[in-house]
Amino acid sequence: MTSMTHPTQQLNKPQDSKTVINALTVDVEEYYHTTIFQEATRGLSIQRESRVVAATDKLLDLFAVHGATATFFVLGEVAVEHPALVRRIAAAGHEVACHGYGHQLVPCQPPEDFREDVRRAKTLLEDLSGQPVLGYRAPSFSIGAAESWAYDVLLELGFRYDSSSYPIRHDRYGNVRGPRFPYAIRDNGAGRLIEFPIGTTRLLGANLPIGGGGYFRLLPFPVIRWGIGRVNRSEGRPVLFYVHPWEVDRGLPRPPMAWHHRCRHYVGIARTEAKLDALLRGFPFTTVREVLGLRS
Protein backbone atom coordinates (compact mmCIF):
# COMPACT_ATOMS: atom_id res chain seq x y z
CA MET A 1 0.00 0.00 0.00
CA THR A 2 1.21 3.49 -0.83
CA SER A 3 1.51 5.69 2.21
CA MET A 4 2.01 9.39 2.75
CA THR A 5 4.87 10.31 5.02
CA HIS A 6 3.96 12.86 7.68
CA PRO A 7 5.28 16.31 6.69
CA THR A 8 7.22 16.65 9.91
CA GLN A 9 9.47 13.81 8.78
CA GLN A 10 11.73 16.24 6.97
CA LEU A 11 14.70 15.20 4.85
CA ASN A 12 18.10 16.86 4.67
CA LYS A 13 18.89 17.78 8.26
CA PRO A 14 20.08 21.34 8.92
CA GLN A 15 23.64 21.97 7.77
CA ASP A 16 26.37 24.40 8.66
CA SER A 17 25.54 27.62 6.76
CA LYS A 18 28.94 27.52 5.04
CA THR A 19 28.11 24.18 3.41
CA VAL A 20 24.55 24.89 2.25
CA ILE A 21 24.14 24.70 -1.53
CA ASN A 22 20.83 25.80 -2.99
CA ALA A 23 18.84 24.22 -5.81
CA LEU A 24 18.57 26.12 -9.11
CA THR A 25 15.72 25.19 -11.46
CA VAL A 26 14.38 26.33 -14.83
CA ASP A 27 10.90 25.71 -16.24
CA VAL A 28 11.63 25.36 -19.96
CA GLU A 29 8.49 26.55 -21.72
CA GLU A 30 7.46 29.25 -24.15
CA TYR A 31 6.11 32.56 -22.87
CA TYR A 32 2.74 31.64 -24.37
CA HIS A 33 2.49 28.40 -22.40
CA THR A 34 1.91 30.23 -19.12
CA THR A 35 -1.56 30.06 -17.65
CA ILE A 36 -1.80 33.85 -17.38
CA PHE A 37 -0.88 34.37 -21.04
CA GLN A 38 -3.35 31.73 -22.20
CA GLU A 39 -6.17 33.26 -20.17
CA ALA A 40 -5.31 36.81 -21.22
CA THR A 41 -5.27 36.01 -24.95
CA ARG A 42 -8.10 33.49 -25.12
CA GLY A 43 -10.16 34.13 -28.22
CA LEU A 44 -7.54 36.37 -29.82
CA SER A 45 -6.00 35.50 -33.16
CA ILE A 46 -2.30 36.12 -32.52
CA GLN A 47 0.91 34.63 -33.83
CA ARG A 48 2.79 32.68 -31.18
CA GLU A 49 6.44 33.08 -32.04
CA SER A 50 8.83 30.52 -30.54
CA ARG A 51 11.52 32.26 -28.48
CA VAL A 52 12.53 29.58 -25.98
CA VAL A 53 15.82 28.51 -27.57
CA ALA A 54 17.60 31.87 -27.47
CA ALA A 55 16.31 32.62 -23.97
CA THR A 56 17.38 29.22 -22.61
CA ASP A 57 20.79 29.60 -24.23
CA LYS A 58 21.13 32.93 -22.43
CA LEU A 59 20.52 31.13 -19.12
CA LEU A 60 22.99 28.38 -20.04
CA ASP A 61 25.65 31.00 -20.73
CA LEU A 62 24.94 32.81 -17.48
CA PHE A 63 25.10 29.61 -15.46
CA ALA A 64 28.39 28.67 -17.12
CA VAL A 65 29.93 32.02 -16.16
CA HIS A 66 29.13 31.33 -12.50
CA GLY A 67 29.91 27.60 -12.56
CA ALA A 68 26.34 26.79 -11.50
CA THR A 69 24.46 23.68 -12.53
CA ALA A 70 20.67 23.55 -12.62
CA THR A 71 17.68 21.30 -13.06
CA PHE A 72 15.77 22.07 -16.25
CA PHE A 73 12.10 21.02 -16.10
CA VAL A 74 11.48 20.69 -19.83
CA LEU A 75 8.04 20.73 -21.40
CA GLY A 76 7.53 17.83 -23.82
CA GLU A 77 6.18 20.10 -26.55
CA VAL A 78 9.38 22.16 -26.38
CA ALA A 79 11.52 19.01 -26.53
CA VAL A 80 9.74 17.83 -29.68
CA GLU A 81 10.22 21.17 -31.42
CA HIS A 82 13.78 21.75 -30.20
CA PRO A 83 15.49 18.40 -29.46
CA ALA A 84 18.96 19.91 -29.85
CA LEU A 85 18.21 22.25 -26.94
CA VAL A 86 17.55 19.31 -24.61
CA ARG A 87 20.78 17.66 -25.72
CA ARG A 88 22.65 20.93 -25.15
CA ILE A 89 21.30 21.22 -21.61
CA ALA A 90 22.39 17.68 -20.77
CA ALA A 91 25.79 18.07 -22.45
CA ALA A 92 26.49 21.13 -20.30
CA GLY A 93 26.21 19.00 -17.17
CA HIS A 94 22.73 20.04 -16.09
CA GLU A 95 19.90 17.80 -14.93
CA VAL A 96 16.95 17.27 -17.28
CA ALA A 97 13.60 16.86 -15.50
CA CYS A 98 9.96 16.72 -16.62
CA HIS A 99 7.39 19.53 -16.86
CA GLY A 100 4.78 17.31 -18.52
CA TYR A 101 4.13 17.08 -22.25
CA GLY A 102 1.53 19.77 -22.83
CA HIS A 103 1.20 22.67 -20.42
CA GLN A 104 -2.09 21.38 -19.00
CA LEU A 105 -3.09 22.00 -15.42
CA VAL A 106 -3.37 18.78 -13.43
CA PRO A 107 -6.97 19.44 -12.23
CA CYS A 108 -8.02 19.60 -15.89
CA GLN A 109 -6.84 16.04 -16.58
CA PRO A 110 -8.35 12.72 -15.52
CA PRO A 111 -5.73 10.48 -13.88
CA GLU A 112 -5.33 8.32 -16.99
CA ASP A 113 -4.69 11.37 -19.18
CA PHE A 114 -2.22 12.78 -16.66
CA ARG A 115 -0.38 9.46 -16.57
CA GLU A 116 -0.04 9.33 -20.35
CA ASP A 117 1.00 12.99 -20.59
CA VAL A 118 3.77 12.56 -18.03
CA ARG A 119 4.88 9.12 -19.27
CA ARG A 120 5.16 10.43 -22.83
CA ALA A 121 7.26 13.40 -21.76
CA LYS A 122 9.52 11.36 -19.47
CA THR A 123 10.28 8.81 -22.20
CA LEU A 124 11.04 11.55 -24.72
CA LEU A 125 13.32 13.48 -22.38
CA GLU A 126 15.27 10.37 -21.37
CA ASP A 127 15.82 9.48 -25.01
CA LEU A 128 17.04 12.98 -25.87
CA SER A 129 19.18 13.61 -22.79
CA GLY A 130 20.64 10.15 -22.30
CA GLN A 131 20.00 10.43 -18.56
CA PRO A 132 17.26 9.13 -16.26
CA VAL A 133 14.56 11.70 -15.55
CA LEU A 134 13.99 11.67 -11.80
CA GLY A 135 12.03 14.87 -11.19
CA TYR A 136 8.68 16.39 -12.13
CA ARG A 137 7.07 19.82 -11.76
CA ALA A 138 3.43 20.41 -12.60
CA PRO A 139 2.48 23.35 -14.83
CA SER A 140 1.65 26.33 -12.59
CA PHE A 141 2.28 24.19 -9.47
CA SER A 142 -1.15 22.69 -10.09
CA ILE A 143 -1.13 19.65 -7.79
CA GLY A 144 -3.48 20.58 -4.97
CA ALA A 145 -5.14 18.58 -2.22
CA ALA A 146 -7.76 17.26 -4.65
CA GLU A 147 -5.03 16.01 -6.99
CA SER A 148 -3.00 14.05 -4.43
CA TRP A 149 -3.52 10.97 -6.63
CA ALA A 150 -0.91 12.49 -8.95
CA TYR A 151 1.85 11.64 -6.47
CA ASP A 152 0.99 7.96 -6.74
CA VAL A 153 1.16 8.19 -10.52
CA LEU A 154 4.57 9.86 -10.36
CA LEU A 155 5.90 7.19 -8.02
CA GLU A 156 4.58 4.43 -10.26
CA LEU A 157 6.28 6.02 -13.29
CA GLY A 158 9.65 5.97 -11.56
CA PHE A 159 10.01 9.57 -10.45
CA ARG A 160 12.09 10.16 -7.33
CA TYR A 161 10.99 13.71 -6.51
CA ASP A 162 8.34 16.31 -7.27
CA SER A 163 8.61 20.10 -7.04
CA SER A 164 5.04 21.30 -7.49
CA SER A 165 4.35 22.89 -4.10
CA TYR A 166 4.75 26.53 -3.13
CA PRO A 167 3.88 27.01 0.57
CA ILE A 168 2.46 30.52 0.20
CA ARG A 169 -0.95 32.20 0.01
CA HIS A 170 -1.79 32.66 -3.66
CA ASP A 171 -4.96 33.00 -5.72
CA ARG A 172 -4.03 30.16 -8.09
CA TYR A 173 -1.89 27.69 -6.18
CA GLY A 174 -0.07 27.14 -2.92
CA ASN A 175 -0.63 25.67 0.53
CA VAL A 176 0.31 28.16 3.19
CA ARG A 177 0.42 25.37 5.79
CA GLY A 178 2.58 23.07 3.67
CA PRO A 179 6.12 22.07 4.67
CA ARG A 180 8.86 24.44 3.55
CA PHE A 181 11.65 21.91 3.11
CA PRO A 182 12.06 18.54 1.38
CA TYR A 183 10.04 15.65 2.78
CA ALA A 184 8.81 12.24 1.61
CA ILE A 185 5.26 12.71 0.36
CA ARG A 186 4.82 9.09 -0.75
CA ASP A 187 6.45 5.81 0.26
CA ASN A 188 5.22 2.43 -0.98
CA GLY A 189 7.98 0.35 0.57
CA ALA A 190 9.69 -0.18 -2.77
CA GLY A 191 10.18 3.50 -3.56
CA ARG A 192 9.84 6.97 -2.12
CA LEU A 193 8.74 10.24 -3.71
CA ILE A 194 10.27 13.38 -2.22
CA GLU A 195 8.53 16.74 -2.38
CA PHE A 196 10.87 19.74 -2.67
CA PRO A 197 8.88 22.98 -2.18
CA ILE A 198 9.76 26.32 -3.77
CA GLY A 199 11.79 28.48 -1.40
CA THR A 200 10.29 30.66 1.32
CA THR A 201 11.44 32.34 4.50
CA ARG A 202 9.37 33.15 7.58
CA LEU A 203 8.54 36.79 8.26
CA LEU A 204 5.99 38.08 10.78
CA GLY A 205 4.38 34.67 11.05
CA ALA A 206 3.96 34.20 7.28
CA ASN A 207 5.92 32.61 4.46
CA LEU A 208 7.67 35.19 2.27
CA PRO A 209 8.18 33.92 -1.32
CA ILE A 210 11.88 34.12 -2.18
CA GLY A 211 12.04 31.19 -4.61
CA GLY A 212 11.72 32.97 -7.94
CA GLY A 213 9.10 33.56 -10.61
CA GLY A 214 6.99 36.69 -10.50
CA TYR A 215 8.01 37.42 -6.93
CA PHE A 216 11.68 37.54 -7.95
CA ARG A 217 10.81 40.03 -10.67
CA LEU A 218 8.63 42.12 -8.36
CA LEU A 219 10.50 42.18 -5.04
CA PRO A 220 13.67 44.27 -4.57
CA PHE A 221 16.77 42.12 -4.89
CA PRO A 222 18.02 42.93 -1.35
CA VAL A 223 14.85 41.29 0.01
CA ILE A 224 15.54 38.10 -1.98
CA ARG A 225 19.20 38.11 -0.95
CA TRP A 226 18.28 38.61 2.71
CA GLY A 227 15.66 35.85 2.61
CA ILE A 228 17.86 33.20 1.01
CA GLY A 229 20.77 34.08 3.27
CA ARG A 230 18.51 33.87 6.30
CA VAL A 231 17.30 30.37 5.40
CA ASN A 232 20.86 29.21 4.71
CA ARG A 233 22.33 30.75 7.86
CA SER A 234 19.59 30.53 10.46
CA GLU A 235 17.90 27.30 9.40
CA GLY A 236 20.80 25.56 7.68
CA ARG A 237 18.55 24.61 4.76
CA PRO A 238 18.81 24.91 0.98
CA VAL A 239 16.42 27.14 -0.94
CA LEU A 240 14.87 25.94 -4.19
CA PHE A 241 14.78 28.73 -6.77
CA TYR A 242 13.11 28.75 -10.19
CA VAL A 243 13.08 30.90 -13.30
CA HIS A 244 11.57 30.71 -16.79
CA PRO A 245 13.61 31.40 -19.95
CA TRP A 246 11.05 34.01 -21.05
CA GLU A 247 11.77 36.01 -17.89
CA VAL A 248 15.17 37.03 -19.32
CA ASP A 249 13.75 37.85 -22.77
CA ARG A 250 13.35 41.62 -23.07
CA GLY A 251 11.92 41.28 -26.58
CA LEU A 252 8.81 39.34 -25.61
CA PRO A 253 5.80 39.96 -27.85
CA ARG A 254 3.13 41.99 -26.07
CA PRO A 255 -0.32 41.33 -27.51
CA PRO A 256 -3.26 43.32 -26.15
CA MET A 257 -4.46 42.09 -22.76
CA ALA A 258 -6.03 43.41 -19.58
CA TRP A 259 -3.73 45.53 -17.41
CA HIS A 260 -3.66 43.06 -14.52
CA HIS A 261 -2.62 40.21 -16.82
CA ARG A 262 0.01 42.40 -18.43
CA CYS A 263 1.38 43.37 -15.02
CA ARG A 264 1.64 39.79 -13.76
CA HIS A 265 3.25 38.46 -16.92
CA TYR A 266 5.68 41.26 -17.80
CA VAL A 267 6.54 43.05 -14.56
CA GLY A 268 10.27 43.29 -13.90
CA ILE A 269 11.47 41.40 -16.99
CA ALA A 270 13.92 44.16 -17.91
CA ARG A 271 15.74 43.64 -14.59
CA THR A 272 15.55 39.85 -14.25
CA GLU A 273 18.84 38.95 -15.94
CA ALA A 274 20.85 41.41 -13.84
CA LYS A 275 19.16 40.22 -10.64
CA LEU A 276 19.81 36.61 -11.56
CA ASP A 277 23.47 37.41 -12.20
CA ALA A 278 23.70 38.99 -8.74
CA LEU A 279 21.98 35.97 -7.18
CA LEU A 280 24.48 33.56 -8.73
CA ARG A 281 27.37 35.73 -7.54
CA GLY A 282 26.01 35.69 -4.01
CA PHE A 283 25.01 32.05 -3.47
CA PRO A 284 26.13 28.58 -4.58
CA PHE A 285 23.63 26.58 -6.64
CA THR A 286 23.40 23.08 -8.07
CA THR A 287 20.80 20.61 -9.32
CA VAL A 288 17.89 19.26 -7.32
CA ARG A 289 19.29 15.77 -7.75
CA GLU A 290 22.56 16.81 -6.13
CA VAL A 291 20.92 18.70 -3.28
CA LEU A 292 18.77 15.68 -2.46
CA GLY A 293 21.69 13.28 -2.88
CA LEU A 294 19.82 11.14 -5.41
CA ARG A 295 21.50 8.60 -7.63
CA SER A 296 19.83 7.01 -10.63
Backbone torsions as a table, in degrees:
resi	resn	phi	psi	omega
1	MET	NA	138.6	177.1
2	THR	-80.0	131.6	-179.2
3	SER	-119.7	159.5	176.3
4	MET	-106.6	121.7	179.7
5	THR	-72.2	138.1	-179.3
6	HIS	-61.7	135.4	-176.5
7	PRO	-55.6	-23.9	-178.8
8	THR	-73.8	-13.3	178.4
9	GLN	-82.6	71.8	-174.7
10	GLN	-72.5	153.1	174.6
11	LEU	-100.0	172.9	176.1
12	ASN	53.0	82.5	-180.0
13	LYS	-60.2	154.7	-179.6
14	PRO	-52.8	140.7	-178.6
15	GLN	-113.5	168.2	169.9
16	ASP	-63.3	135.9	-174.8
17	SER	-58.0	-26.7	-179.2
18	LYS	-73.7	-16.9	-177.0
19	THR	-105.7	-3.0	-177.2
20	VAL	-71.6	125.6	174.6
21	ILE	-118.3	128.3	-176.2
22	ASN	-85.6	165.4	-179.2
23	ALA	-102.1	126.6	-179.6
24	LEU	-107.7	127.1	-177.0
25	THR	-133.8	152.5	179.9
26	VAL	-131.7	129.3	173.0
27	ASP	-92.9	103.6	-173.6
28	VAL	-85.5	99.0	-179.5
29	GLU	-150.3	163.3	175.9
30	GLU	-77.7	157.7	177.7
31	TYR	-58.8	-30.3	-177.1
32	TYR	-85.0	-1.5	175.3
33	HIS	-80.3	-20.0	-173.9
34	THR	-63.3	147.8	-178.9
35	THR	-60.5	-40.9	-179.4
36	ILE	-62.7	-45.3	-179.0
37	PHE	-63.6	-43.0	-179.7
38	GLN	-62.5	-42.5	179.1
39	GLU	-67.3	-40.6	-175.0
40	ALA	-69.9	-26.3	-175.7
41	THR	-111.6	10.1	-179.5
42	ARG	-59.0	129.2	-179.9
43	GLY	89.5	-10.0	179.3
44	LEU	-89.1	143.2	175.7
45	SER	-95.4	95.9	-177.9
46	ILE	-130.5	151.6	177.6
47	GLN	-83.0	128.3	179.5
48	ARG	-101.8	96.8	-177.0
49	GLU	-80.4	129.2	177.4
50	SER	-73.2	127.6	-179.3
51	ARG	-133.1	7.4	-170.4
52	VAL	-70.7	-30.7	-175.4
53	VAL	-66.4	-52.7	-178.6
54	ALA	-62.3	-39.4	-179.0
55	ALA	-68.3	-40.3	178.5
56	THR	-68.3	-38.2	176.6
57	ASP	-62.1	-34.9	176.9
58	LYS	-62.3	-41.8	177.2
59	LEU	-66.0	-42.4	178.6
60	LEU	-59.0	-42.1	178.7
61	ASP	-65.3	-42.3	-179.7
62	LEU	-64.6	-43.1	179.1
63	PHE	-63.3	-39.1	-179.8
64	ALA	-63.6	-38.8	178.8
65	VAL	-58.8	-37.9	-176.0
66	HIS	-97.1	1.7	179.7
67	GLY	65.1	29.7	-179.1
68	ALA	-99.5	139.0	171.0
69	THR	-107.7	155.5	-173.1
70	ALA	-141.8	164.1	171.5
71	THR	-100.8	122.9	-179.4
72	PHE	-103.9	108.7	175.8
73	PHE	-83.0	101.5	-170.9
74	VAL	-96.8	132.0	175.2
75	LEU	-74.7	136.0	-178.4
76	GLY	-57.3	-40.2	179.7
77	GLU	-61.8	-35.1	176.9
78	VAL	-69.7	-40.5	-179.5
79	ALA	-62.7	-38.8	178.7
80	VAL	-65.3	-42.7	-178.1
81	GLU	-76.1	-29.8	-174.5
82	HIS	-135.1	64.7	-177.2
83	PRO	-61.2	-32.4	179.8
84	ALA	-64.3	-29.6	178.8
85	LEU	-65.6	-42.4	178.5
86	VAL	-63.1	-43.1	179.5
87	ARG	-63.4	-37.2	-180.0
88	ARG	-66.6	-40.5	177.6
89	ILE	-60.1	-48.2	-178.7
90	ALA	-66.0	-41.0	-177.8
91	ALA	-65.2	-25.6	179.4
92	ALA	-82.1	2.0	176.1
93	GLY	91.9	12.4	179.7
94	HIS	-91.7	164.0	176.6
95	GLU	-90.1	134.0	174.4
96	VAL	-100.0	125.1	178.9
97	ALA	-126.7	179.1	-168.7
98	CYS	-109.2	133.2	175.7
99	HIS	-114.4	19.2	-174.3
100	GLY	85.2	175.8	-179.9
101	TYR	-90.7	-60.1	172.7
102	GLY	-101.6	154.8	-176.7
103	HIS	-82.2	65.3	-179.3
104	GLN	-103.3	134.6	178.0
105	LEU	-65.9	140.9	-176.3
106	VAL	-59.8	-41.0	-180.0
107	PRO	-62.4	-18.0	-178.9
108	CYS	-88.4	2.3	-177.2
109	GLN	-121.1	132.4	168.7
110	PRO	-64.5	155.3	-178.3
111	PRO	-51.6	-39.8	-178.6
112	GLU	-68.2	-34.8	177.1
113	ASP	-70.5	-41.0	177.0
114	PHE	-59.6	-45.4	-179.3
115	ARG	-58.1	-46.1	-177.7
116	GLU	-68.9	-39.2	177.8
117	ASP	-59.3	-48.4	-177.4
118	VAL	-72.0	-41.9	179.2
119	ARG	-59.9	-44.2	-179.5
120	ARG	-61.3	-44.5	-179.9
121	ALA	-67.4	-43.4	-178.9
122	LYS	-60.4	-45.6	179.6
123	THR	-61.6	-45.4	179.5
124	LEU	-60.8	-47.0	-176.7
125	LEU	-67.2	-36.1	177.2
126	GLU	-67.1	-39.1	177.8
127	ASP	-64.5	-41.9	-177.2
128	LEU	-74.8	-38.5	-173.7
129	SER	-88.7	-23.8	-176.4
130	GLY	72.1	20.1	179.2
131	GLN	-135.8	151.1	176.5
132	PRO	-65.7	139.5	177.9
133	VAL	-96.6	110.9	-173.4
134	LEU	-100.7	-20.9	-171.7
135	GLY	-119.3	154.6	179.7
136	TYR	-137.8	144.8	170.1
137	ARG	-135.8	127.1	-179.4
138	ALA	-74.0	144.1	173.8
139	PRO	-54.6	130.8	178.7
140	SER	55.0	31.6	176.9
141	PHE	51.8	42.2	-165.4
142	SER	-91.5	27.7	169.8
143	ILE	-99.1	105.1	178.2
144	GLY	-104.3	-170.5	-178.2
145	ALA	-59.5	-36.4	-178.8
146	ALA	-74.4	-12.7	-179.1
147	GLU	-110.7	24.7	-178.0
148	SER	-61.6	-20.3	175.3
149	TRP	-58.4	-24.4	-178.1
150	ALA	-63.1	-31.1	178.9
151	TYR	-64.8	-37.3	177.6
152	ASP	-65.2	-40.0	177.6
153	VAL	-62.7	-44.9	179.7
154	LEU	-60.6	-43.2	179.5
155	LEU	-63.8	-42.5	179.5
156	GLU	-63.6	-32.3	-179.3
157	LEU	-82.9	0.1	175.1
158	GLY	94.9	11.4	176.4
159	PHE	-74.5	148.3	-179.4
160	ARG	-105.4	-22.0	177.7
161	TYR	-151.0	157.9	175.3
162	ASP	-126.4	150.6	176.9
163	SER	-138.6	62.7	-175.8
164	SER	-115.6	10.5	-178.6
165	SER	-112.6	140.1	176.8
166	TYR	-131.9	102.7	-173.0
167	PRO	-76.5	64.4	179.3
168	ILE	-135.0	169.5	173.3
169	ARG	-89.5	120.4	-175.3
170	HIS	-146.8	153.5	-177.1
171	ASP	-79.3	-10.4	-176.5
172	ARG	-119.7	-27.7	-177.0
173	TYR	-155.5	179.8	174.0
174	GLY	103.9	149.6	176.0
175	ASN	-134.4	100.1	-172.7
176	VAL	-61.2	-22.0	179.7
177	ARG	-96.4	3.2	-178.1
178	GLY	-72.3	156.7	176.9
179	PRO	-59.4	150.9	-177.8
180	ARG	-98.3	-14.4	-175.9
181	PHE	-127.4	165.7	-174.3
182	PRO	-55.9	139.0	176.8
183	TYR	-152.8	159.3	178.5
184	ALA	-81.5	114.6	-177.7
185	ILE	-93.0	-19.7	175.9
186	ARG	-144.1	144.1	176.4
187	ASP	-152.0	115.4	-178.6
188	ASN	-107.3	15.6	-179.7
189	GLY	90.5	-40.7	179.2
190	ALA	-93.7	-21.1	-178.5
191	GLY	-157.1	162.4	-177.6
192	ARG	-134.9	136.9	176.5
193	LEU	-108.0	121.9	-179.1
194	ILE	-95.9	136.4	172.5
195	GLU	-100.9	128.6	179.2
196	PHE	-120.0	98.4	-175.9
197	PRO	-69.1	155.5	172.7
198	ILE	-64.5	148.0	-170.6
199	GLY	-68.7	138.1	173.9
200	THR	-141.5	161.2	168.9
201	THR	-128.9	157.1	-178.4
202	ARG	-88.8	133.2	178.8
203	LEU	-147.9	120.0	178.8
204	LEU	53.9	40.7	176.0
205	GLY	79.4	7.7	-179.5
206	ALA	-128.9	163.1	176.8
207	ASN	-88.9	120.2	177.6
208	LEU	-92.9	124.1	-177.3
209	PRO	-74.8	113.5	-179.5
210	ILE	-122.4	11.5	-171.8
211	GLY	-96.6	14.7	173.3
212	GLY	111.3	-164.3	-179.6
213	GLY	68.5	-148.1	-177.9
214	GLY	-60.0	-31.5	179.5
215	TYR	-68.2	-34.0	177.4
216	PHE	-66.8	-37.7	178.9
217	ARG	-71.7	-32.7	-173.7
218	LEU	-86.7	-44.1	-174.7
219	LEU	-76.5	147.3	175.0
220	PRO	-60.1	142.7	-177.2
221	PHE	-58.8	-38.8	178.2
222	PRO	-56.1	-30.9	177.9
223	VAL	-67.7	-44.2	178.5
224	ILE	-62.9	-46.6	-179.0
225	ARG	-61.5	-43.3	178.0
226	TRP	-62.3	-44.6	-176.4
227	GLY	-64.6	-46.2	179.6
228	ILE	-66.0	-43.0	178.3
229	GLY	-61.8	-37.0	179.8
230	ARG	-65.0	-43.9	178.4
231	VAL	-64.5	-43.1	180.0
232	ASN	-65.0	-44.1	-174.5
233	ARG	-81.0	-51.6	-171.8
234	SER	-80.3	-33.3	-177.8
235	GLU	-107.7	-10.9	178.3
236	GLY	63.8	30.8	-175.2
237	ARG	-119.8	151.8	174.2
238	PRO	-79.8	149.9	175.2
239	VAL	-104.7	134.7	174.1
240	LEU	-95.2	123.4	-176.8
241	PHE	-116.6	145.0	177.2
242	TYR	-136.0	155.1	178.3
243	VAL	-148.8	155.3	173.7
244	HIS	-106.1	147.1	175.7
245	PRO	-56.2	-39.0	-177.1
246	TRP	-65.3	-15.8	-179.4
247	GLU	-76.3	-9.2	174.5
248	VAL	-112.4	17.2	-178.2
249	ASP	-106.4	98.8	-177.3
250	ARG	-71.0	-17.0	-177.0
251	GLY	-95.1	20.8	-177.9
252	LEU	-55.1	135.9	172.3
253	PRO	-60.2	146.3	-177.8
254	ARG	-129.7	79.1	177.8
255	PRO	-67.8	162.6	178.9
256	PRO	-62.7	134.4	177.2
257	MET	-158.7	164.3	179.7
258	ALA	-60.7	150.7	-173.4
259	TRP	-59.3	-37.4	-176.9
260	HIS	-71.4	-32.8	173.9
261	HIS	-68.4	-42.8	179.7
262	ARG	-61.3	-40.9	179.6
263	CYS	-62.7	-47.6	-175.9
264	ARG	-67.2	-33.3	-175.6
265	HIS	-85.6	-33.5	-170.5
266	TYR	-111.3	-10.5	-175.4
267	VAL	-57.7	131.4	172.0
268	GLY	76.4	3.5	-176.3
269	ILE	-61.8	-35.0	-179.0
270	ALA	-62.8	-23.2	-176.6
271	ARG	-105.0	-5.9	-170.9
272	THR	-63.3	-44.6	-176.8
273	GLU	-61.6	-43.4	179.6
274	ALA	-65.7	-39.5	178.2
275	LYS	-67.0	-38.2	178.3
276	LEU	-66.5	-38.7	176.2
277	ASP	-61.1	-43.2	178.7
278	ALA	-65.4	-38.5	178.4
279	LEU	-61.4	-43.8	-178.2
280	LEU	-71.7	-25.2	174.7
281	ARG	-75.3	-25.8	-173.8
282	GLY	-94.3	-22.3	-175.0
283	PHE	-139.5	147.6	175.1
284	PRO	-81.6	141.1	179.6
285	PHE	-135.4	150.0	173.6
286	THR	-149.6	-169.9	-176.4
287	THR	-77.1	160.6	174.7
288	VAL	-61.0	-42.4	-179.3
289	ARG	-57.0	-41.2	179.8
290	GLU	-70.8	-42.6	-179.4
291	VAL	-60.8	-39.9	-179.1
292	LEU	-83.4	-8.1	179.3
293	GLY	68.5	34.6	-177.8
294	LEU	-88.7	141.9	173.7
295	ARG	-122.7	144.4	-176.9
296	SER	-69.3	NA	NA
